[in-house]
């Protein structure tokens, strides 16, 4: 039915007539071309028509070479390839509307910003670009940090009020604070524009570097939260692809690199360094894995913690929508523009906070069409022992828990009270371990989950 509607919309635009197809991108980076498009606009790329048919919240319907596809804004999702064309949606007006820091989304001028590239080429040439963290000390990118591209940064324990879009991509380096480990590298041949040492109390050891691309002078790289004592470069210095820049410091909570690619006709100053952020998650994924294939990550045992303070697990709060390469996540949909669930953290403990209506009274407010939420984990088929800790660290809660279809518990708990379900033995036949949490359909009480423990028995 959706496909018939999309075809009808496409024919309707053709019947009415439309503006000349877009052929020149708004800007380029590497082998990628970014086009601002309104609904009904067509981009002609290498003989292929790419049409923006519709948008719903963070989902976007496109026609690519007469095939209809539906793509999320690629905050953590990968591009789709159809014949000679690779495409992802870098931003849209609904995602931008959630953010109080609109300048971060400054490159978006129309309904959506669509990135199109030649499927026969890498998005960024592997000969000319490097992943920004050295592998020499055993670095491993988790990809599950909650400070991903344009991540919705709402208030802890509070769904109301202003929320920000994350500025670039945070890469956790939790074991490297203040030491010479996991060296940061220039992504391509560049010029150092400035090095800013932050002299503001708690962050007095932190520094930020701005590089200007030699291949495209309107592209800049922001490396933030470096350890000032290890910075290896200075203003006006030319650096080569892969050259050492420094090691990490982080902020008062944890150690991470805040990395951004910025497109600007003028040199960004430190205060406005995150204006006009380029969505570059697919390119960074490609630089790390050398391709954009959506590999499957799977587990036989593990412990999943929700909403712990970032210093404990590299800001992996496990609030995000399911991605195959991450191997776990919440099954959400086009109803949830933030593409994540709420949370609350108190001291060293936290929980994912679930309600029929998420993010109430904020711009991200949304209603789950179902009375439950599913958290899924990729596993091998077999028999598993599973249990979960539920409840909310701050508010009274009500929740009913099912573990792979087996009812585990129904708890009506006091404020701050948490309980473990009994251990259940369940059989997985679809390679997905599903933890289902039913919520109060009247939206009066929250539900919470703090931990899932699972292990294959046989």
C-alpha positions as CSV (number, residue, x, y, z in Angstrom):
1,X,0.0,0.0,0.0
2,X,2.8,2.4,0.9
3,X,4.5,1.7,-2.4
4,X,1.2,2.5,-4.3
5,X,0.8,5.8,-2.4
6,X,4.5,6.7,-3.2
7,X,3.9,6.0,-6.9
8,X,0.8,8.1,-6.9
9,X,2.7,11.0,-5.3
10,X,5.4,10.7,-7.9
11,X,2.9,10.6,-10.8
12,X,1.1,13.6,-9.2
13,X,4.3,15.7,-9.2
14,X,5.0,14.6,-12.8
15,X,1.5,15.5,-13.9
16,X,1.6,19.0,-12.4
17,X,5.1,19.6,-13.6
18,X,8.0,20.5,-11.4
19,X,11.1,22.6,-11.3
20,X,14.2,21.7,-13.3
21,X,16.0,18.7,-11.7
22,X,18.9,19.5,-9.3
23,X,22.3,18.7,-10.7
24,X,24.7,20.7,-8.7
25,X,25.1,19.8,-5.0
26,X,25.0,22.4,-2.2
27,X,28.4,21.1,-1.1
28,X,30.7,18.1,-1.4
29,X,33.0,16.2,0.9
30,X,35.2,13.5,-0.5
31,X,33.2,11.6,-3.1
32,X,29.9,12.6,-1.5
33,X,27.4,15.2,-2.8
34,X,24.9,16.8,-0.4
35,X,21.7,18.2,-1.9
36,X,19.0,20.3,-0.1
37,X,15.6,19.0,-1.4
38,X,12.0,19.9,-0.9
39,X,9.3,17.2,-1.2
40,X,8.9,16.7,-4.9
41,X,12.4,17.8,-5.9
42,X,14.5,15.6,-8.2
43,X,18.2,15.2,-8.3
44,X,19.8,13.8,-11.4
45,X,23.0,11.9,-10.6
46,X,24.9,9.9,-13.2
47,X,21.7,9.3,-15.2
48,X,19.6,8.3,-12.2
49,X,16.7,10.3,-10.8
50,X,16.5,10.6,-7.0
51,X,13.2,12.0,-5.9
52,X,12.2,13.1,-2.4
53,X,8.6,11.9,-2.1
54,X,7.6,12.5,1.5
55,X,8.9,12.8,5.0
56,X,7.3,11.6,8.3
57,X,9.1,12.6,11.4
58,X,12.7,11.3,11.0
59,X,11.7,8.9,8.1
60,X,12.1,9.9,4.5
61,X,10.5,8.3,1.4
62,X,12.6,8.5,-1.8
63,X,12.4,7.2,-5.3
64,X,15.8,6.0,-6.6
65,X,15.9,4.8,-10.1
66,X,12.1,4.2,-9.8
67,X,12.6,2.0,-6.6
68,X,10.8,3.4,-3.6
69,X,12.8,3.3,-0.3
70,X,12.2,4.6,3.2
71,X,15.3,5.9,5.1
72,X,15.7,7.3,8.6
73,X,17.9,10.4,9.0
74,X,21.2,8.7,9.3
75,X,22.1,9.5,12.9
76,X,23.3,5.9,13.2
77,X,21.9,4.2,10.2
78,X,23.8,3.2,7.0
79,X,23.3,4.3,3.4
80,X,21.4,2.3,0.8
81,X,22.8,1.3,-2.6
82,X,20.6,0.9,-5.6
83,X,22.5,0.1,-8.8
84,X,25.1,2.9,-9.3
85,X,23.7,5.2,-6.6
86,X,24.4,5.2,-2.8
87,X,22.2,7.4,-0.8
88,X,21.5,8.5,2.8
89,X,19.5,11.3,4.4
90,X,21.8,13.6,6.3
91,X,19.2,15.7,8.0
92,X,15.5,16.8,7.8
93,X,13.4,19.6,9.1
94,X,11.7,17.4,11.8
95,X,15.0,16.3,13.4
96,X,16.2,19.9,13.2
97,X,13.0,21.1,14.9
98,X,13.8,19.1,18.0
99,X,17.0,20.9,18.7
100,X,17.6,24.2,20.6
101,X,21.0,24.6,19.0
102,X,19.7,25.1,15.4
103,X,23.1,26.3,14.2
104,X,24.4,22.7,14.3
105,X,21.8,22.0,11.6
106,X,22.7,25.1,9.6
107,X,23.4,23.2,6.4
108,X,19.7,22.2,6.1
109,X,17.8,24.7,4.0
110,X,14.8,22.7,2.8
111,X,12.8,19.7,3.8
112,X,15.7,17.3,3.8
113,X,19.5,17.2,3.1
114,X,20.3,14.1,1.0
115,X,23.7,12.7,0.4
116,X,24.3,10.9,-2.9
117,X,27.5,9.2,-4.1
118,X,28.8,6.8,-6.7
119,X,28.4,3.2,-5.5
120,X,31.5,2.2,-7.4
121,X,33.7,4.5,-5.2
122,X,34.3,4.8,-1.5
123,X,32.5,7.8,0.0
124,X,35.9,9.0,1.2
125,X,39.0,7.6,-0.6
126,X,40.8,5.2,1.7
127,X,44.1,6.5,0.2
128,X,43.4,10.1,1.1
129,X,41.4,9.8,4.4
130,X,42.2,8.1,7.7
131,X,40.1,7.1,10.7
132,X,40.8,9.7,13.4
133,X,42.0,7.4,16.1
134,X,45.1,5.2,15.9
135,X,44.7,1.4,16.2
136,X,48.2,0.9,17.6
137,X,47.0,0.7,21.2
138,X,44.2,-1.7,20.5
139,X,41.4,0.9,20.0
140,X,38.0,-0.6,19.3
141,X,35.1,1.6,18.3
142,X,31.9,0.5,20.0
143,X,29.5,2.6,17.8
144,X,26.9,2.5,20.6
145,X,27.7,5.8,22.4
146,X,24.7,8.0,23.2
147,X,26.5,11.0,21.7
148,X,26.2,10.0,18.1
149,X,25.5,12.2,15.1
150,X,22.6,14.6,15.9
151,X,21.7,12.5,19.0
152,X,18.7,14.0,20.8
153,X,20.2,15.2,24.1
154,X,17.3,15.6,26.4
155,X,17.3,16.3,30.2
156,X,18.3,13.5,32.6
157,X,15.1,12.4,34.5
158,X,13.1,15.1,32.8
159,X,11.4,15.0,29.3
160,X,10.4,18.6,29.2
161,X,12.5,21.7,28.4
162,X,15.0,22.5,25.7
163,X,17.1,19.7,24.2
164,X,20.2,19.8,22.0
165,X,21.4,17.9,19.0
166,X,24.8,16.3,19.6
167,X,27.4,18.3,17.8
168,X,29.3,15.8,15.7
169,X,30.2,12.3,16.9
170,X,31.6,11.4,20.3
171,X,34.2,8.5,20.3
172,X,34.7,7.0,23.8
173,X,38.4,6.7,24.9
174,X,37.7,5.8,28.5
175,X,41.1,4.3,29.2
176,X,43.2,7.1,27.8
177,X,42.6,10.2,29.9
178,X,45.7,12.3,30.4
179,X,48.1,9.7,29.0
180,X,49.8,9.1,25.6
181,X,47.4,6.4,24.4
182,X,45.0,6.1,21.4
183,X,46.6,8.9,19.5
184,X,44.3,11.1,17.4
185,X,45.1,11.5,13.7
186,X,44.5,14.0,11.0
187,X,41.7,12.6,8.8
188,X,43.3,14.1,5.6
189,X,46.0,16.5,4.5
190,X,45.1,19.8,6.2
191,X,46.2,23.0,7.7
192,X,46.0,23.8,11.4
193,X,43.9,27.0,11.7
194,X,43.9,27.3,15.5
195,X,44.6,25.4,18.7
196,X,42.4,26.5,21.6
197,X,43.5,25.8,25.2
198,X,40.5,26.0,27.5
199,X,41.5,27.9,30.6
200,X,38.3,27.5,32.6
201,X,38.8,25.6,35.8
202,X,37.8,22.0,35.5
203,X,38.7,21.9,31.8
204,X,42.0,23.6,32.1
205,X,43.8,20.6,30.7
206,X,41.6,20.4,27.6
207,X,42.3,21.7,24.2
208,X,40.5,21.9,20.8
209,X,42.0,21.9,17.3
210,X,40.5,23.2,14.1
211,X,41.9,21.8,10.8
212,X,41.1,23.1,7.3
213,X,41.0,20.5,4.5
214,X,43.5,21.0,1.7
215,X,41.3,19.3,-0.9
216,X,38.2,21.4,0.0
217,X,38.9,24.6,1.9
218,X,35.3,25.0,2.9
219,X,35.6,21.8,5.0
220,X,36.9,22.0,8.5
221,X,37.6,19.3,11.2
222,X,37.0,20.0,14.9
223,X,38.9,17.8,17.4
224,X,37.6,18.6,20.8
225,X,38.5,17.5,24.4
226,X,42.2,16.8,23.7
227,X,44.8,16.7,26.4
228,X,46.6,20.0,26.2
229,X,50.0,18.6,27.3
230,X,50.2,16.2,24.4
231,X,49.0,18.4,21.5
232,X,51.6,18.0,18.7
233,X,50.6,20.7,16.3
234,X,50.5,24.5,16.2
235,X,48.7,27.2,14.3
236,X,49.5,27.5,10.5
237,X,51.2,24.1,10.5
238,X,50.6,21.8,7.5
239,X,49.7,18.2,8.6
240,X,49.5,15.1,6.5
241,X,46.8,12.5,6.5
242,X,47.3,10.2,9.5
243,X,49.7,12.6,11.3
244,X,49.6,12.6,15.1
245,X,47.6,15.5,16.7
246,X,47.5,14.6,20.4
247,X,45.8,12.3,22.9
248,X,42.6,12.7,24.8
249,X,41.5,14.5,28.0
250,X,37.6,14.6,27.9
251,X,35.4,16.6,30.2
252,X,34.7,16.4,34.0
253,X,32.8,13.1,33.5
254,X,34.6,10.9,31.1
255,X,37.2,10.7,28.3
256,X,36.1,11.0,24.7
257,X,36.9,12.7,21.4
258,X,34.2,15.1,20.2
259,X,34.7,15.1,16.4
260,X,32.9,17.2,13.9
261,X,33.1,17.9,10.2
262,X,32.0,21.5,9.4
263,X,31.2,23.1,6.1
264,X,31.7,26.9,6.1
265,X,32.7,29.7,3.7
266,X,34.4,31.5,6.6
267,X,36.8,30.2,9.2
268,X,34.8,29.0,12.2
269,X,35.8,30.6,15.5
270,X,36.0,28.6,18.7
271,X,32.6,29.8,20.1
272,X,30.8,28.8,16.8
273,X,32.9,25.8,15.9
274,X,29.9,23.4,15.7
275,X,27.8,25.5,13.3
276,X,27.0,23.8,10.0
277,X,27.9,20.3,11.1
278,X,28.1,17.8,8.2
279,X,26.5,14.4,8.9
280,X,29.4,12.1,8.4
281,X,28.5,9.0,10.3
282,X,28.3,6.7,7.2
283,X,31.8,8.0,6.1
284,X,33.3,7.4,9.5
285,X,31.8,3.9,9.6
286,X,33.3,3.3,6.1
287,X,36.8,4.5,7.3
288,X,36.7,2.1,10.2
289,X,35.3,-1.0,8.5
290,X,36.6,-0.2,4.9
291,X,33.0,-0.7,3.6
292,X,29.4,0.3,4.3
293,X,28.0,-3.3,4.7
294,X,25.6,-3.7,7.6
295,X,27.3,-6.7,9.3
296,X,25.5,-8.6,12.1
297,X,26.8,-8.6,15.6
298,X,25.7,-11.4,17.8
299,X,26.1,-12.6,21.4
300,X,25.8,-15.8,23.5
301,X,26.0,-14.1,26.9
302,X,26.2,-10.6,28.3
303,X,25.0,-7.9,30.7
304,X,23.1,-4.8,29.3
305,X,23.2,-1.8,31.6
306,X,20.8,1.1,31.0
307,X,21.5,4.8,31.7
308,X,24.7,4.3,33.8
309,X,26.9,7.4,34.2
310,X,29.2,7.8,31.2
311,X,32.4,7.2,33.1
312,X,31.4,3.6,33.7
313,X,30.7,2.4,30.2
314,X,31.8,5.1,27.7
315,X,28.3,6.7,27.6
316,X,26.7,3.6,26.2
317,X,23.2,4.2,27.8
318,X,21.4,1.6,25.7
319,X,18.6,3.9,24.9
320,X,18.9,3.8,21.1
321,X,17.0,2.2,18.3
322,X,18.1,-1.2,17.2
323,X,20.9,-1.4,14.6
324,X,22.1,-4.6,13.2
325,X,25.8,-3.8,13.5
326,X,25.3,-2.9,17.2
327,X,23.5,-6.2,17.8
328,X,21.0,-4.7,20.2
329,X,18.5,-1.8,20.7
330,X,14.9,-0.8,21.0
331,X,12.4,-1.6,18.3
332,X,10.9,1.9,17.6
333,X,9.4,3.3,14.5
334,X,8.5,6.5,12.6
335,X,6.3,7.6,15.5
336,X,9.5,8.4,17.6
337,X,11.4,11.3,16.0
338,X,14.1,11.2,18.7
339,X,14.8,7.5,17.7
340,X,15.5,6.6,21.4
341,X,13.8,6.2,24.8
342,X,13.9,8.4,27.9
343,X,16.2,7.7,30.9
344,X,17.0,8.7,34.5
345,X,20.4,8.5,36.2
346,X,20.8,9.0,39.9
347,X,24.3,8.7,41.4
348,X,25.9,5.5,40.1
349,X,22.6,3.9,39.0
350,X,20.1,4.6,36.2
351,X,17.3,3.1,34.1
352,X,15.7,3.5,30.7
353,X,12.4,5.2,31.5
354,X,9.4,4.1,29.5
355,X,5.9,5.6,29.1
356,X,3.0,5.4,26.7
357,X,3.9,9.1,25.9
358,X,7.6,9.7,25.7
359,X,9.3,13.1,26.1
360,X,6.1,14.7,27.3
361,X,5.7,18.5,26.9
362,X,8.8,18.8,24.7
363,X,9.2,19.1,21.0
364,X,10.1,15.3,20.9
365,X,6.8,14.3,22.5
366,X,5.5,11.1,20.9
367,X,2.9,8.4,21.6
368,X,3.8,4.7,21.3
369,X,0.9,3.1,19.3
370,X,1.5,-0.1,21.3
371,X,1.3,-0.6,25.1
372,X,4.8,-2.1,25.3
373,X,8.4,-1.6,24.3
374,X,10.7,-4.3,22.9
375,X,14.4,-4.4,23.6
376,X,16.1,-6.9,21.3
377,X,19.5,-8.6,21.3
378,X,21.0,-10.6,18.5
379,X,21.9,-14.1,19.8
380,X,22.5,-17.5,18.4
381,X,19.5,-19.8,18.4
382,X,19.3,-21.9,21.6
383,X,18.2,-22.0,25.2
384,X,19.0,-19.0,27.4
385,X,18.8,-18.1,31.1
386,X,17.5,-14.5,31.4
387,X,16.6,-12.1,34.1
388,X,16.1,-8.4,34.3
389,X,16.2,-5.6,36.9
390,X,13.2,-3.2,36.7
391,X,11.9,-0.1,38.4
392,X,12.7,3.6,38.3
393,X,15.5,5.2,40.4
394,X,13.3,8.3,41.0
395,X,9.6,7.7,40.4
396,X,6.9,5.2,41.3
397,X,6.7,2.6,38.5
398,X,4.5,-0.1,37.1
399,X,5.8,-2.6,34.6
400,X,5.0,-6.1,33.3
401,X,8.0,-8.0,31.9
402,X,8.1,-10.8,29.3
403,X,11.4,-12.6,28.5
404,X,11.2,-14.1,25.0
405,X,7.4,-14.5,25.4
406,X,7.6,-16.0,28.9
407,X,5.9,-13.8,31.6
408,X,8.5,-13.0,34.2
409,X,6.9,-10.5,36.6
410,X,4.4,-7.6,37.1
411,X,5.7,-5.1,39.6
412,X,4.0,-2.0,41.1
413,X,7.0,-0.3,42.8
414,X,7.5,2.7,45.0
415,X,9.7,5.6,44.0
416,X,13.3,4.6,43.7
417,X,12.5,0.9,44.3
418,X,14.0,-1.7,41.9
419,X,13.6,-5.5,41.7
420,X,15.0,-8.4,39.8
421,X,12.7,-10.8,38.0
422,X,13.2,-14.4,38.7
423,X,15.5,-16.2,36.2
424,X,13.6,-17.7,33.2
425,X,14.8,-20.4,30.8
426,X,13.7,-19.5,27.3
427,X,14.2,-20.8,23.8
428,X,15.2,-18.5,21.0
429,X,14.5,-19.7,17.4
430,X,14.6,-16.4,15.5
431,X,18.1,-15.2,16.5
432,X,16.6,-12.4,18.6
433,X,16.3,-12.4,22.4
434,X,13.3,-10.1,23.1
435,X,12.6,-8.4,26.4
436,X,9.2,-6.9,26.3
437,X,8.1,-4.2,28.9
438,X,4.4,-3.4,29.1
439,X,3.7,0.2,30.3
440,X,0.7,1.8,31.9
441,X,-1.7,2.4,29.0
442,X,-3.1,5.5,30.9
443,X,0.4,7.1,31.0
444,X,0.1,7.7,34.7
445,X,3.2,5.8,35.9
446,X,6.5,5.2,34.3
447,X,8.1,1.8,33.7
448,X,11.9,1.3,34.1
449,X,14.6,-1.2,33.3
450,X,18.1,-1.1,34.6
451,X,19.8,-4.3,33.6
452,X,19.4,-7.4,31.5
453,X,21.6,-10.5,32.2
454,X,21.5,-13.4,29.7
455,X,23.6,-16.5,29.0
456,X,23.2,-19.4,26.6
457,X,22.5,-22.7,28.4
458,X,22.7,-25.0,25.4
